Amino acid sequence: MITLDDKRVKSFLKEVDFQKYDTKLKKAHSSLIRRSGKGNEFLGWLDLPDMMLDSGELTEIQKVADRLKRLSEIVVVIGIGGSYLGSRAVIEALGSNFKSLNYSKGNPLVVYAGHQIGEDYMVDLLELLNNKEYSLIIISKSGTTTEPAIAFRILKNHCEQKYGKTEAQQRIVAITDASKGALKSVANKENYSTFVIPDDVGGRFSVLTAVGLLPIAVSDFDVSQLCLGASQMRKTCLEEGENNPAMKYALVRNLLYAQGYKIELMVNYLPSLVYFTEWWKQLYGESEGKENKGLFPAGVSFSTDLHSMGQYVQQGERHLFETMIWVEKAQKKMLVPLDKENLDGLNFLAGKSINEVNEKAFIGTTMAHLDGQVPVIHLRIPEVNEKTLGALIYFYEFACALSAYMIDVNPFDQPGVEDYKENMFAMLNKPGFETLRSELIKRL
């Protein structure tokens, strides 16, 4: 289902002690599956695919999703980071590129809020919702994360004013802690439908919980197939050896890191995969970027960005490598037509599919960047569907944990994220932050 081709990087690895890194890799794999490594209290995601398939939760998720679909032209997903990026990655990958122009009750458009603090964005959203039937999915473990908490306060108020409290209760779903936190208290008080964010699953590893699965189901995609693909990849990842693509990927990227490469570019060749790249960036950035360690995860979309970032990749500083995702089969088919006059000189492409042209761009770019001394990893999947995306999600999660263990950091915490929050609270005069506020004002 997933093929990792690393043959194009071997010539860049002349000075690396391969045995040393192979030993690190096997130790990391053992620590992960034996649950003995750093952050092992957050390894619930390891078994999630099978747990979801074996439990009744998928049925409950589908039931609530069907209700929201019946009620809504638009469903607003409120969350930030891992609370929305995973579902958005899947929805964008599987959906029509122009869904925003064709939606209705039963076929709702999913939009997002609480992932930034844009005042104009929120005003525009409320103006849209004034004239549309809508529902809300609020996703927050604590209910106090600033960005989604502000958005939920505003949208909850708007929903209750538009529909009344009783009907709003049917239109608001909370995904939160099982027993504690501000959002759980509100959900209990208002009698919302709720789903639990497991204590042992961190946000960026939560796509295969209700966090990701409910919005995906609302978008009418098959969440059981998503979990099945992840389950099949799980079996592959748990086995040590050459047939494990997650182990191969973790090894190669760490070998390149040891050679001085500091940036990994994820390259996609389909516009529908842009948000998959965004999900991957958070997964790897928050998991590895600690203790002054870790590759910097960045993303580009080809061939679009060949006309902007391509120049830098080809001839800029040699501190990056690329992992290119190639999808073998398009979901739809379009041929380049024949033009009798041929004024644009493109008749040599007549009869070829757009995907075939894209594939030649993929091959040509690979060769050009190798000539420019950029290591290139190829990651191939047969097509974009629920099953392959589930496999790809689990592959990246497992490889991420391995990679972080190989550089001896905890993949499952994010202490650096709290720094900006505390400073922001202080500058907003939140009670309890008076001393920090005084210190910050002196530094301004």
C-alpha positions as CSV (number, residue, x, y, z in Angstrom):
1,M,0.0,0.0,0.0
2,I,2.9,2.4,0.8
3,T,6.3,2.0,-1.0
4,L,9.3,3.9,0.2
5,D,12.1,4.3,-2.2
6,D,15.4,5.6,-0.7
7,K,17.9,4.6,-3.4
8,R,18.4,8.2,-4.4
9,V,19.8,9.3,-1.0
10,K,22.6,6.7,-0.6
11,S,25.2,8.7,-2.5
12,F,24.7,11.5,0.1
13,L,25.5,9.3,3.1
14,K,29.2,8.6,2.7
15,E,30.4,9.5,6.2
16,V,27.6,8.1,8.3
17,D,28.1,5.2,10.7
18,F,25.3,3.1,9.4
19,Q,25.6,0.4,12.1
20,K,25.3,3.0,14.8
21,Y,22.1,4.4,13.4
22,D,20.7,0.9,12.7
23,T,21.2,0.1,16.4
24,K,19.5,3.3,17.4
25,L,16.6,2.5,15.1
26,K,16.1,-1.0,16.5
27,K,16.3,0.3,20.1
28,A,13.7,3.0,19.2
29,H,11.4,0.4,17.7
30,S,11.7,-1.9,20.7
31,S,11.1,1.0,23.1
32,L,7.9,2.0,21.2
33,I,6.3,-1.4,20.9
34,R,7.3,-2.4,24.5
35,R,6.0,1.0,25.7
36,S,9.2,1.7,27.6
37,G,10.4,5.0,26.0
38,K,9.8,8.6,26.9
39,G,6.2,9.7,27.0
40,N,4.9,6.2,27.1
41,E,1.8,7.3,28.9
42,F,0.7,8.8,25.5
43,L,0.9,5.7,23.4
44,G,-2.8,5.0,23.1
45,W,-2.7,5.8,19.4
46,L,-0.6,2.7,18.8
47,D,-3.7,0.5,19.1
48,L,-6.4,3.0,18.0
49,P,-7.2,1.5,14.6
50,D,-8.0,-1.9,16.0
51,M,-9.8,-0.5,19.0
52,M,-12.0,1.7,16.9
53,L,-12.9,-1.2,14.5
54,D,-13.7,-3.5,17.4
55,S,-15.7,-1.0,19.6
56,G,-19.1,0.5,18.9
57,E,-17.8,4.0,18.8
58,L,-17.7,4.2,15.0
59,T,-21.4,3.4,14.9
60,E,-22.0,6.2,17.4
61,I,-19.8,8.6,15.4
62,Q,-21.8,7.8,12.3
63,K,-25.1,8.3,14.0
64,V,-24.2,11.8,15.2
65,A,-22.6,12.6,11.9
66,D,-25.9,11.7,10.1
67,R,-27.8,14.0,12.5
68,L,-25.6,16.9,11.8
69,K,-25.8,16.3,8.1
70,R,-29.6,16.3,8.1
71,L,-29.6,19.6,10.1
72,S,-26.9,21.5,8.3
73,E,-25.7,23.1,5.2
74,I,-22.5,24.0,7.0
75,V,-20.7,22.3,9.9
76,V,-18.1,24.4,11.8
77,V,-15.3,22.5,13.3
78,I,-13.8,24.5,16.2
79,G,-10.3,23.5,17.2
80,I,-6.6,24.2,16.7
81,G,-3.5,22.1,15.9
82,G,-4.2,18.4,16.2
83,S,-7.9,19.2,16.9
84,Y,-8.6,20.1,13.3
85,L,-5.5,19.5,11.1
86,G,-6.0,15.7,10.8
87,S,-9.6,15.8,9.8
88,R,-9.0,18.7,7.4
89,A,-6.2,16.8,5.8
90,V,-8.5,13.8,5.0
91,I,-11.5,15.9,4.0
92,E,-9.5,18.1,1.6
93,A,-7.7,15.0,0.2
94,L,-10.9,13.1,-0.5
95,G,-13.3,15.9,-1.4
96,S,-14.1,17.9,-4.5
97,N,-11.7,20.8,-5.0
98,F,-14.8,23.0,-5.4
99,K,-17.1,21.7,-2.6
100,S,-17.5,25.2,-1.3
101,L,-19.6,26.0,-4.4
102,N,-21.9,22.9,-4.1
103,Y,-23.2,22.0,-0.7
104,S,-26.6,21.6,0.9
105,K,-28.4,19.9,3.8
106,G,-27.3,16.3,3.7
107,N,-24.1,17.3,1.9
108,P,-22.7,20.0,4.2
109,L,-19.6,22.0,3.8
110,V,-17.1,21.7,6.7
111,V,-15.4,25.0,7.6
112,Y,-13.1,25.8,10.5
113,A,-12.9,28.2,13.4
114,G,-10.7,28.6,16.5
115,H,-7.5,27.8,14.6
116,Q,-6.4,31.5,14.7
117,I,-7.4,34.8,16.2
118,G,-8.6,36.6,13.0
119,E,-11.3,39.2,13.8
120,D,-12.3,39.7,10.1
121,Y,-12.5,35.9,9.6
122,M,-14.9,35.5,12.5
123,V,-17.1,38.4,11.4
124,D,-17.2,36.9,7.8
125,L,-18.1,33.5,9.2
126,L,-21.0,34.9,11.3
127,E,-22.3,36.7,8.3
128,L,-22.3,33.5,6.3
129,L,-24.0,31.5,9.1
130,N,-26.7,34.1,9.4
131,N,-28.2,32.8,6.2
132,K,-27.2,29.1,6.4
133,E,-28.4,26.1,8.5
134,Y,-25.4,25.1,10.5
135,S,-24.1,23.0,13.4
136,L,-20.9,23.1,15.6
137,I,-18.3,20.5,16.6
138,I,-16.1,21.9,19.4
139,I,-12.9,20.0,20.0
140,S,-10.8,20.8,23.1
141,K,-9.4,18.6,25.8
142,S,-9.6,21.4,28.4
143,G,-12.0,23.9,26.9
144,T,-9.7,26.7,27.9
145,T,-7.2,26.9,24.9
146,T,-7.6,30.5,23.9
147,E,-8.2,30.4,20.2
148,P,-11.0,27.7,20.1
149,A,-12.4,28.9,23.5
150,I,-13.0,32.4,22.1
151,A,-14.5,31.0,18.8
152,F,-16.8,28.7,20.7
153,R,-18.1,31.4,23.0
154,I,-19.0,33.5,20.0
155,L,-20.4,30.7,17.9
156,K,-22.4,29.1,20.8
157,N,-24.0,32.5,21.5
158,H,-24.8,33.0,17.8
159,C,-26.3,29.4,17.5
160,E,-28.5,29.9,20.6
161,Q,-29.7,33.2,19.4
162,K,-30.6,31.8,16.0
163,Y,-32.1,28.5,17.0
164,G,-32.9,28.8,20.7
165,K,-31.2,26.8,23.5
166,T,-33.2,23.6,22.9
167,E,-32.5,23.3,19.2
168,A,-28.9,24.5,19.7
169,Q,-28.3,21.4,21.9
170,Q,-29.0,19.2,18.9
171,R,-26.6,21.2,16.8
172,I,-23.6,21.3,19.1
173,V,-21.3,18.4,19.7
174,A,-18.4,18.5,22.1
175,I,-15.3,16.3,21.8
176,T,-13.4,16.7,25.1
177,D,-12.1,15.1,28.3
178,A,-14.0,12.2,29.8
179,S,-14.7,13.8,33.2
180,K,-13.0,17.2,33.7
181,G,-12.4,20.6,32.2
182,A,-14.3,23.6,31.2
183,L,-15.8,22.2,28.0
184,K,-16.9,19.0,29.7
185,S,-18.7,21.1,32.3
186,V,-20.5,23.1,29.6
187,A,-21.4,20.0,27.7
188,N,-22.9,18.4,30.8
189,K,-24.8,21.5,31.7
190,E,-26.2,22.0,28.1
191,N,-26.7,18.3,27.5
192,Y,-24.6,18.2,24.3
193,S,-23.7,14.9,22.5
194,T,-20.1,14.2,23.5
195,F,-17.2,12.1,22.5
196,V,-14.1,11.5,24.6
197,I,-10.5,12.4,23.7
198,P,-8.6,9.6,25.3
199,D,-6.1,10.6,28.1
200,D,-3.4,8.5,26.4
201,V,-3.7,10.1,23.0
202,G,-2.1,13.5,22.3
203,G,-3.8,16.0,20.0
204,R,-1.5,15.5,17.0
205,F,-1.9,11.7,17.2
206,S,-5.7,11.9,17.5
207,V,-6.9,11.7,13.9
208,L,-8.3,8.2,14.4
209,T,-10.4,9.2,17.4
210,A,-13.7,11.1,17.3
211,V,-11.5,14.2,17.0
212,G,-10.8,13.4,13.4
213,L,-13.4,10.8,12.6
214,L,-16.6,12.8,13.3
215,P,-15.8,15.7,10.9
216,I,-14.7,13.2,8.3
217,A,-17.9,11.2,8.7
218,V,-19.9,14.5,8.4
219,S,-18.2,15.0,5.1
220,D,-19.6,11.6,4.0
221,F,-16.4,9.6,3.9
222,D,-16.0,6.0,5.2
223,V,-14.3,6.2,8.6
224,S,-14.3,2.4,8.9
225,Q,-12.2,2.2,5.8
226,L,-9.9,4.8,7.2
227,C,-9.4,2.8,10.3
228,L,-9.0,-0.4,8.3
229,G,-6.1,1.1,6.3
230,A,-4.5,2.2,9.5
231,S,-5.0,-1.2,11.1
232,Q,-3.2,-2.9,8.2
233,M,-0.3,-0.5,8.4
234,R,-0.1,-1.0,12.1
235,K,0.6,-4.7,11.6
236,T,3.4,-3.8,9.2
237,C,4.9,-1.2,11.5
238,L,4.9,-3.5,14.5
239,E,7.2,-6.0,12.7
240,E,10.9,-5.2,12.7
241,G,12.7,-5.5,9.4
242,E,13.2,-4.3,5.9
243,N,9.6,-4.6,5.0
244,N,8.7,-1.9,7.6
245,P,8.5,1.4,5.6
246,A,8.2,3.4,8.8
247,M,11.5,2.1,10.1
248,K,13.2,2.7,6.7
249,Y,11.9,6.3,6.7
250,A,12.9,7.1,10.2
251,L,16.4,5.7,9.5
252,V,17.0,7.6,6.3
253,R,15.8,10.9,7.6
254,N,18.0,10.6,10.6
255,L,21.0,9.5,8.5
256,L,20.5,12.7,6.5
257,Y,20.2,14.7,9.6
258,A,23.5,13.3,10.8
259,Q,25.1,14.5,7.5
260,G,24.0,18.1,8.2
261,Y,20.7,18.3,6.5
262,K,18.4,20.4,8.7
263,I,15.2,20.8,6.7
264,E,12.9,18.2,5.3
265,L,10.6,19.3,2.5
266,M,7.4,17.3,2.1
267,V,6.5,17.6,-1.6
268,N,3.0,16.8,-2.8
269,Y,1.9,16.8,-6.4
270,L,-1.8,17.2,-5.9
271,P,-3.5,20.4,-4.6
272,S,-5.8,18.2,-2.5
273,L,-2.9,17.1,-0.4
274,V,-1.9,20.6,0.8
275,Y,-3.5,20.1,4.2
276,F,-2.0,16.7,4.6
277,T,1.3,18.5,4.4
278,E,0.1,20.9,7.1
279,W,-0.9,18.0,9.3
280,W,2.5,16.4,8.8
281,K,4.3,19.6,9.6
282,Q,2.6,19.8,13.0
283,L,3.1,16.1,13.7
284,Y,6.9,16.3,13.2
285,G,7.5,19.9,14.3
286,E,5.9,19.4,17.7
287,S,7.2,15.9,18.2
288,E,10.9,16.4,17.3
289,G,11.6,20.1,17.8
290,K,13.0,20.0,21.3
291,E,16.2,20.5,23.2
292,N,17.7,22.3,20.2
293,K,17.3,19.1,18.1
294,G,15.1,18.0,15.2
295,L,14.7,18.5,11.5
296,F,12.6,21.5,10.4
297,P,9.5,20.2,8.6
298,A,8.5,22.4,5.6
299,G,6.2,21.8,2.7
300,V,5.8,22.6,-1.0
301,S,3.3,21.8,-3.7
302,F,4.6,20.9,-7.1
303,S,4.4,21.8,-9.8
304,T,2.9,25.1,-8.4
305,D,5.9,25.9,-6.1
306,L,8.4,25.0,-8.8
307,H,7.6,28.5,-10.1
308,S,8.3,30.1,-6.7
309,M,10.4,27.9,-4.3
310,G,11.8,25.7,-7.1
311,Q,14.7,28.1,-7.7
312,Y,15.8,27.9,-4.0
313,V,15.5,24.1,-3.9
314,Q,17.6,23.8,-7.1
315,Q,20.4,26.3,-6.3
316,G,20.0,27.6,-2.7
317,E,21.9,26.5,0.4
318,R,22.4,22.7,0.5
319,H,20.8,22.0,3.9
320,L,17.5,20.4,2.8
321,F,16.2,17.1,1.4
322,E,12.8,16.2,-0.1
323,T,10.3,13.5,0.6
324,M,8.0,13.4,-2.4
325,I,4.6,11.8,-2.2
326,W,3.5,10.4,-5.5
327,V,-0.1,9.1,-6.1
328,E,-0.1,6.5,-8.9
329,K,-3.7,6.8,-9.9
330,A,-5.9,9.9,-10.1
331,Q,-9.5,9.7,-8.8
332,K,-10.8,11.1,-12.1
333,K,-9.6,11.2,-15.7
334,M,-9.0,14.1,-18.1
335,L,-7.1,13.9,-21.4
336,V,-5.3,16.8,-23.2
337,P,-7.3,17.5,-26.3
338,L,-6.0,17.7,-29.9
339,D,-6.1,21.2,-31.4
340,K,-5.9,21.3,-35.2
341,E,-4.2,24.7,-35.3
342,N,-1.7,23.8,-32.5
343,L,-0.8,27.4,-31.9
344,D,0.4,26.6,-28.4
345,G,2.5,23.7,-29.7
346,L,1.0,21.3,-27.3
347,N,-0.2,18.6,-29.7
348,F,2.6,16.4,-28.6
349,L,0.6,16.0,-25.3
350,A,-2.7,15.3,-27.1
351,G,-4.3,12.1,-25.8
352,K,-2.2,12.0,-22.6
353,S,-3.9,12.2,-19.2
354,I,-3.2,15.1,-16.9
355,N,-1.8,12.7,-14.4
356,E,0.6,11.3,-17.0
357,V,1.9,14.8,-17.6
358,N,2.1,15.4,-13.8
359,E,4.1,12.1,-13.5
360,K,6.7,13.4,-16.0
361,A,6.9,16.6,-14.0
362,F,7.5,14.4,-10.9
363,I,10.3,12.4,-12.7
364,G,11.9,15.5,-14.3
365,T,11.9,17.4,-11.0
366,T,13.4,14.5,-9.1
367,M,16.3,14.3,-11.6
368,A,16.8,18.1,-11.6
369,H,17.0,18.2,-7.9
370,L,19.3,15.3,-7.6
371,D,21.6,17.1,-10.1
372,G,21.3,20.1,-7.8
373,Q,22.6,17.9,-4.9
374,V,19.3,17.6,-3.1
375,P,18.6,14.1,-1.6
376,V,15.2,12.8,-2.7
377,I,13.0,10.2,-1.0
378,H,10.0,8.8,-2.9
379,L,6.9,7.7,-1.1
380,R,4.4,6.1,-3.4
381,I,0.7,5.3,-2.7
382,P,-1.6,3.6,-5.3
383,E,-4.4,6.1,-5.0
384,V,-6.1,8.6,-2.7
385,N,-9.0,6.9,-0.8
386,E,-10.0,6.3,2.8
387,K,-7.9,3.2,3.1
388,T,-4.7,4.5,1.8
389,L,-5.0,7.7,3.8
390,G,-5.5,5.7,7.0
391,A,-2.4,3.7,6.2
392,L,-0.5,6.9,5.4
393,I,-1.6,8.6,8.7
394,Y,-0.5,5.6,10.8
395,F,2.8,5.2,8.8
396,Y,3.7,8.9,9.6
397,E,2.7,8.6,13.2
398,F,4.7,5.5,13.8
399,A,7.8,6.8,11.9
400,C,7.5,10.1,13.8
401,A,7.7,8.4,17.2
402,L,10.7,6.3,16.0
403,S,12.5,9.4,14.7
404,A,12.1,11.3,17.9
405,Y,13.3,8.4,20.0
406,M,16.4,8.2,17.7
407,I,17.4,11.7,18.7
408,D,16.4,11.0,22.3
409,V,13.5,13.4,22.7
410,N,10.0,12.8,24.0
411,P,7.7,12.7,20.9
412,F,4.5,13.3,22.9
413,D,5.0,16.6,24.8
414,Q,5.2,20.2,23.6
415,P,6.6,22.3,26.5
416,G,7.6,25.1,24.1
417,V,4.0,25.7,23.1
418,E,3.2,26.9,26.6
419,D,5.7,29.8,26.5
420,Y,3.7,32.0,24.1
421,K,0.4,31.2,25.9
422,E,1.7,32.4,29.2
423,N,3.1,35.6,27.7
424,M,-0.2,36.2,25.9
425,F,-2.2,35.7,29.1
426,A,0.0,38.1,30.9
427,M,-0.4,40.8,28.2
428,L,-4.2,40.3,28.3
429,N,-4.3,40.8,32.1
430,K,-5.4,37.3,33.0
431,P,-5.5,37.0,36.8
432,G,-2.5,35.3,38.2
433,F,-0.1,36.6,35.5
434,E,0.6,40.0,37.0
435,T,4.3,39.5,37.8
436,L,5.0,38.1,34.3
437,R,3.1,41.1,32.8
438,S,5.4,43.5,34.6
439,E,8.5,41.7,33.4
440,L,7.3,41.6,29.8
441,I,6.4,45.3,29.8
442,K,9.9,46.2,31.0
443,R,11.3,44.2,28.1
444,L,9.2,45.8,25.4
